[in-house]
Amino acid sequence: MNVWDDGDVGKAKAFAARNKVTYLVLIDEGEKVFRAYTKSLRIPTNAVINRDGEVVYLAAGFDEKGLRNAVEEALKQ
């Protein structure tokens, strides 16, 4: 999710292309979703939300193993 580009889709697309992002990038204009799910303003913040809309993983920084495990568990539910 793109948070701090004031809804500028062009900046988000350029970042995604430059960094070879292969997943969907959402624009969070006004940081509404980011603030609803996080108490931290650290970037990156990773969240996994299950099919019921519950946050099952939330961590500031990047922990590949923790994030991967959380996604795998959420997909099993």
Secondary structure, DSSP 4 states (H G I P E B T S, - for coil): -B-SSTT-HHHHHHHHHHTT--S---B-GGGHHHHHH-S---SSEEEEE-TTS-EEEEEES--HHHHHHHHHHHHH-
